[in-house]
Amino acid sequence: MPEDLYDRYQVASTAHRQHHATCTACTDTSRCQQGQRLFESFTRLQDAYLNRQRSKRR
């Protein structure tokens, strides 16, 4: 399961970066609706992955 979470986190990161690189409406400080959705998905998965990593170190 941890690998699955890591993989989903990486896929979300790639999707967000690719969208940001091609979307003319997205900037570093504001995002279009799709860009916001991709960013939120990425940050949610990143937080879950990092929290899991932290809990393993305790």
C-alpha positions in Angstrom: 0.0 0.0 0.0 2.7 2.6 0.7 4.1 2.2 -2.8 0.6 2.7 -4.1 0.3 6.0 -2.2 3.8 7.1 -3.4 2.9 6.3 -7.0 -0.4 8.2 -6.8 1.5 11.2 -5.3 4.0 11.1 -8.1 1.3 10.9 -10.8 -0.5 13.8 -9.2 2.7 15.8 -9.1 3.4 15.1 -12.8 -0.2 16.0 -13.8 0.0 19.3 -11.9 3.3 20.3 -13.4 2.3 19.4 -16.9 -0.9 21.4 -16.6 0.9 24.4 -15.1 3.5 24.3 -17.9 0.8 24.5 -20.6 -2.0 26.5 -19.1 -2.0 30.2 -19.9 -4.5 31.0 -17.1 -2.4 29.5 -14.3 0.3 31.5 -12.5 2.4 30.9 -9.4 -0.2 32.7 -7.3 -3.5 31.8 -9.0 -4.9 28.8 -10.9 -7.7 28.0 -13.2 -10.4 25.6 -12.0 -8.7 22.5 -13.4 -5.3 23.7 -12.2 -6.7 24.2 -8.7 -8.2 20.7 -8.7 -4.9 19.2 -9.8 -2.9 21.2 -7.2 -5.3 20.2 -4.4 -5.1 16.5 -5.4 -1.3 16.7 -5.4 -1.0 18.5 -2.1 -3.5 16.1 -0.4 -1.6 13.1 -1.6 1.8 14.7 -0.8 0.6 15.4 2.8 -0.7 11.8 3.2 2.6 10.3 1.9 4.8 12.6 4.1 2.6 11.9 7.2 2.9 8.2 6.6 6.7 8.5 6.3 6.9 10.6 9.5 4.8 8.0 11.4 7.2 5.2 10.3 10.2 7.1 11.8 8.7 7.2 15.3 
